[in-house]
Amino acid sequence: MNMLVETVVVLGISLEIFGAMECQGSLVAKIEKKQLLIFCAVLAAGQALALGIGDVLSLFLSRHGAQVKESFLGQVIAAAIFLLLGLRLLLKAWKNERIVERREEKFQVKRFLTLYSKGILFTFLAGIALGFLGGSISVLLLLTMFATILVTVVGMYTGYRLGFEHKMKAYVLGGLLLIVGSVDVIAGFM
């Protein structure tokens, strides 16, 4: 697997976090840097853990089969996962769920972590797909942690300054990036 596919997929899954952080940023009265730092650490660790577990699971699954068939099947599964994740983000953008934009004194940690825990499943699935493609797990983990921290900070400040209206664009871009990753995987085995 090439670095371009890894980067495209990691950015695609990270843009969902951007949308969530933008919504949270639009609600807070003040961004507390210490709290933002904690969120960056928690989100980056959660994303890396989900991606790593998915990668390990794919390695475990791929050890039980014939080499040629398993490689092709792994690529097909990876392409399907990326395509479905991309379509899911495009559907989220199309639904464009509105939030009531009102300032809150405290960041709603419990509500945000509930939303994030639902989204971590998709990072886990991306980890399985990336594992089937045989990427370097250490590079993927570093790239994922960097992208997560970046989109967390930028998303929070974008929401704080501009509101939550850009989340739809982030979902569309993330969905398109994942679909491009799927197409690249398909083109790689043709």
C-alpha positions as a Markdown table, in Angstrom:
| # | Residue | x | y | z |
|---|---|---|---|---|
| 1 | Met | 0.0 | 0.0 | 0.0 |
| 2 | Asn | 1.3 | 3.4 | -0.8 |
| 3 | Met | 1.5 | 6.4 | 1.5 |
| 4 | Leu | -1.0 | 8.4 | -0.6 |
| 5 | Val | -3.8 | 5.9 | 0.2 |
| 6 | Glu | -2.9 | 5.9 | 3.9 |
| 7 | Thr | -3.0 | 9.7 | 4.0 |
| 8 | Val | -6.2 | 9.9 | 2.1 |
| 9 | Val | -8.0 | 7.4 | 4.3 |
| 10 | Val | -6.7 | 8.8 | 7.6 |
| 11 | Leu | -7.7 | 12.3 | 6.5 |
| 12 | Gly | -11.1 | 11.0 | 5.5 |
| 13 | Ile | -11.8 | 9.4 | 8.8 |
| 14 | Ser | -10.4 | 12.4 | 10.7 |
| 15 | Leu | -12.8 | 14.8 | 9.0 |
| 16 | Glu | -15.7 | 13.3 | 11.0 |
| 17 | Ile | -13.9 | 14.4 | 14.1 |
| 18 | Phe | -13.5 | 17.9 | 12.6 |
| 19 | Gly | -17.3 | 18.1 | 12.2 |
| 20 | Ala | -18.0 | 17.0 | 15.7 |
| 21 | Met | -15.4 | 19.4 | 17.2 |
| 22 | Glu | -16.8 | 22.2 | 15.1 |
| 23 | Cys | -20.2 | 21.6 | 16.5 |
| 24 | Gln | -18.8 | 21.6 | 20.0 |
| 25 | Gly | -16.8 | 24.7 | 19.4 |
| 26 | Ser | -19.9 | 26.5 | 18.3 |
| 27 | Leu | -21.5 | 25.9 | 21.6 |
| 28 | Val | -18.8 | 26.9 | 24.1 |
| 29 | Ala | -18.6 | 30.3 | 25.6 |
| 30 | Lys | -14.8 | 30.1 | 25.9 |
| 31 | Ile | -12.3 | 27.5 | 24.7 |
| 32 | Glu | -10.2 | 26.4 | 27.6 |
| 33 | Lys | -6.8 | 25.4 | 26.3 |
| 34 | Lys | -6.2 | 22.8 | 29.0 |
| 35 | Gln | -9.4 | 21.1 | 28.3 |
| 36 | Leu | -8.7 | 21.2 | 24.5 |
| 37 | Leu | -5.3 | 19.6 | 25.2 |
| 38 | Ile | -6.9 | 16.8 | 27.1 |
| 39 | Phe | -9.4 | 16.2 | 24.3 |
| 40 | Cys | -6.6 | 16.1 | 21.8 |
| 41 | Ala | -4.9 | 13.5 | 23.9 |
| 42 | Val | -8.0 | 11.4 | 24.4 |
| 43 | Leu | -9.2 | 11.6 | 20.8 |
| 44 | Ala | -5.7 | 10.8 | 19.4 |
| 45 | Ala | -5.2 | 7.9 | 21.8 |
| 46 | Gly | -8.7 | 6.6 | 21.0 |
| 47 | Gln | -8.2 | 6.8 | 17.2 |
| 48 | Ala | -4.8 | 5.2 | 17.4 |
| 49 | Leu | -6.1 | 2.4 | 19.6 |
| 50 | Ala | -9.1 | 1.7 | 17.4 |
| 51 | Leu | -6.9 | 1.7 | 14.3 |
| 52 | Gly | -4.3 | -0.5 | 15.9 |
| 53 | Ile | -6.8 | -3.0 | 17.2 |
| 54 | Gly | -8.4 | -3.1 | 13.7 |
| 55 | Asp | -4.9 | -3.7 | 12.1 |
| 56 | Val | -4.1 | -6.5 | 14.6 |
| 57 | Leu | -7.5 | -8.2 | 13.9 |
| 58 | Ser | -6.8 | -8.0 | 10.1 |
| 59 | Leu | -3.5 | -9.7 | 10.7 |
| 60 | Phe | -5.1 | -12.4 | 12.7 |
| 61 | Leu | -7.8 | -13.0 | 10.1 |
| 62 | Ser | -5.3 | -13.0 | 7.2 |
| 63 | Arg | -3.2 | -15.7 | 8.7 |
| 64 | His | -5.9 | -18.3 | 8.1 |
| 65 | Gly | -6.1 | -18.8 | 4.3 |
| 66 | Ala | -4.2 | -19.2 | 1.1 |
| 67 | Gln | -1.8 | -16.4 | 0.3 |
| 68 | Val | -3.0 | -15.4 | -3.2 |
| 69 | Lys | -6.7 | -15.6 | -2.5 |
| 70 | Glu | -6.3 | -13.9 | 0.8 |
| 71 | Ser | -4.5 | -11.0 | -0.6 |
| 72 | Phe | -7.1 | -10.4 | -3.3 |
| 73 | Leu | -9.9 | -10.9 | -0.7 |
| 74 | Gly | -8.2 | -8.5 | 1.7 |
| 75 | Gln | -8.1 | -5.8 | -1.0 |
| 76 | Val | -11.7 | -6.3 | -1.9 |
| 77 | Ile | -12.8 | -6.1 | 1.8 |
| 78 | Ala | -10.6 | -3.0 | 2.2 |
| 79 | Ala | -12.1 | -1.3 | -0.8 |
| 80 | Ala | -15.6 | -2.2 | 0.3 |
| 81 | Ile | -15.0 | -0.8 | 3.8 |
| 82 | Phe | -13.6 | 2.5 | 2.5 |
| 83 | Leu | -16.5 | 2.8 | 0.1 |
| 84 | Leu | -19.1 | 2.2 | 2.8 |
| 85 | Leu | -17.4 | 4.6 | 5.2 |
| 86 | Gly | -17.3 | 7.2 | 2.5 |
| 87 | Leu | -20.9 | 6.7 | 1.6 |
| 88 | Arg | -21.8 | 7.0 | 5.3 |
| 89 | Leu | -20.1 | 10.4 | 5.6 |
| 90 | Leu | -21.8 | 11.6 | 2.4 |
| 91 | Leu | -25.1 | 10.5 | 3.9 |
| 92 | Lys | -24.3 | 12.4 | 7.1 |
| 93 | Ala | -23.6 | 15.5 | 5.1 |
| 94 | Trp | -26.9 | 15.0 | 3.1 |
| 95 | Lys | -28.9 | 14.7 | 6.3 |
| 96 | Asn | -27.2 | 17.8 | 7.7 |
| 97 | Glu | -28.5 | 17.4 | 11.2 |
| 98 | Arg | -29.0 | 20.8 | 12.7 |
| 99 | Ile | -28.0 | 21.7 | 16.2 |
| 100 | Val | -29.4 | 24.4 | 18.4 |
| 101 | Glu | -26.5 | 26.8 | 18.5 |
| 102 | Arg | -26.5 | 28.3 | 22.0 |
| 103 | Arg | -23.6 | 29.1 | 24.2 |
| 104 | Glu | -22.9 | 26.8 | 27.1 |
| 105 | Glu | -20.6 | 27.7 | 30.0 |
| 106 | Lys | -19.1 | 24.2 | 30.2 |
| 107 | Phe | -18.2 | 21.8 | 27.4 |
| 108 | Gln | -20.6 | 18.8 | 27.5 |
| 109 | Val | -17.9 | 16.1 | 27.9 |
| 110 | Lys | -20.3 | 13.2 | 28.5 |
| 111 | Arg | -22.4 | 14.0 | 25.4 |
| 112 | Phe | -19.3 | 14.4 | 23.3 |
| 113 | Leu | -17.7 | 11.2 | 24.4 |
| 114 | Thr | -21.0 | 9.3 | 23.7 |
| 115 | Leu | -21.0 | 10.6 | 20.2 |
| 116 | Tyr | -17.3 | 9.9 | 19.8 |
| 117 | Ser | -17.7 | 6.3 | 21.0 |
| 118 | Lys | -20.2 | 5.7 | 18.3 |
| 119 | Gly | -17.8 | 7.0 | 15.7 |
| 120 | Ile | -14.8 | 5.0 | 16.9 |
| 121 | Leu | -16.3 | 1.9 | 15.4 |
| 122 | Phe | -15.6 | 3.3 | 11.9 |
| 123 | Thr | -12.0 | 4.0 | 12.7 |
| 124 | Phe | -11.8 | 0.4 | 13.9 |
| 125 | Leu | -13.2 | -0.7 | 10.5 |
| 126 | Ala | -10.7 | 1.5 | 8.7 |
| 127 | Gly | -8.0 | -0.2 | 10.7 |
| 128 | Ile | -9.1 | -3.6 | 9.6 |
| 129 | Ala | -9.1 | -2.4 | 5.9 |
| 130 | Leu | -5.7 | -0.8 | 6.2 |
| 131 | Gly | -4.4 | -3.9 | 7.9 |
| 132 | Phe | -5.5 | -6.0 | 4.9 |
| 133 | Leu | -3.6 | -3.7 | 2.6 |
| 134 | Gly | -0.4 | -4.2 | 4.6 |
| 135 | Gly | 0.6 | -0.7 | 5.5 |
| 136 | Ser | 3.2 | 0.2 | 8.1 |
| 137 | Ile | 1.3 | 0.3 | 11.4 |
| 138 | Ser | 3.7 | 2.7 | 13.1 |
| 139 | Val | 3.4 | 5.2 | 10.2 |
| 140 | Leu | -0.4 | 4.8 | 10.3 |
| 141 | Leu | -0.5 | 5.4 | 14.0 |
| 142 | Leu | 1.6 | 8.5 | 13.9 |
| 143 | Leu | -0.3 | 9.9 | 10.9 |
| 144 | Thr | -3.6 | 9.2 | 12.7 |
| 145 | Met | -2.5 | 10.9 | 15.9 |
| 146 | Phe | -1.2 | 13.9 | 14.1 |
| 147 | Ala | -4.4 | 14.3 | 11.9 |
| 148 | Thr | -6.6 | 13.8 | 14.9 |
| 149 | Ile | -4.9 | 16.5 | 17.0 |
| 150 | Leu | -4.9 | 18.8 | 14.0 |
| 151 | Val | -8.6 | 18.4 | 13.2 |
| 152 | Thr | -9.6 | 18.6 | 16.9 |
| 153 | Val | -7.9 | 22.0 | 17.3 |
| 154 | Val | -8.9 | 23.4 | 14.0 |
| 155 | Gly | -12.5 | 22.1 | 14.3 |
| 156 | Met | -12.9 | 23.6 | 17.8 |
| 157 | Tyr | -11.7 | 27.0 | 16.8 |
| 158 | Thr | -13.6 | 27.0 | 13.5 |
| 159 | Gly | -16.8 | 26.2 | 15.4 |
| 160 | Tyr | -16.0 | 28.8 | 18.0 |
| 161 | Arg | -15.4 | 31.6 | 15.4 |
| 162 | Leu | -17.7 | 30.6 | 12.5 |
| 163 | Gly | -20.3 | 28.3 | 13.9 |
| 164 | Phe | -21.1 | 24.7 | 12.8 |
| 165 | Glu | -22.0 | 25.3 | 9.2 |
| 166 | His | -18.8 | 23.9 | 7.8 |
| 167 | Lys | -19.3 | 20.4 | 9.2 |
| 168 | Met | -21.3 | 19.4 | 6.1 |
| 169 | Lys | -18.3 | 20.4 | 3.9 |
| 170 | Ala | -16.0 | 18.3 | 6.1 |
| 171 | Tyr | -18.3 | 15.3 | 5.9 |
| 172 | Val | -18.5 | 15.6 | 2.1 |
| 173 | Leu | -14.7 | 16.0 | 1.8 |
| 174 | Gly | -14.1 | 13.1 | 4.2 |
| 175 | Gly | -16.6 | 10.9 | 2.3 |
| 176 | Leu | -15.0 | 11.7 | -1.1 |
| 177 | Leu | -11.5 | 11.0 | 0.3 |
| 178 | Leu | -12.6 | 7.6 | 1.5 |
| 179 | Ile | -14.2 | 6.8 | -1.8 |
| 180 | Val | -11.0 | 7.9 | -3.6 |
| 181 | Gly | -9.1 | 5.5 | -1.3 |
| 182 | Ser | -11.5 | 2.8 | -2.3 |
| 183 | Val | -11.1 | 3.5 | -6.0 |
| 184 | Asp | -7.3 | 3.5 | -5.6 |
| 185 | Val | -7.4 | 0.1 | -3.9 |
| 186 | Ile | -9.6 | -1.3 | -6.6 |
| 187 | Ala | -7.3 | 0.2 | -9.3 |
| 188 | Gly | -4.3 | -1.4 | -7.5 |
| 189 | Phe | -5.5 | -4.9 | -8.1 |
| 190 | Met | -6.7 | -4.5 | -11.6 |
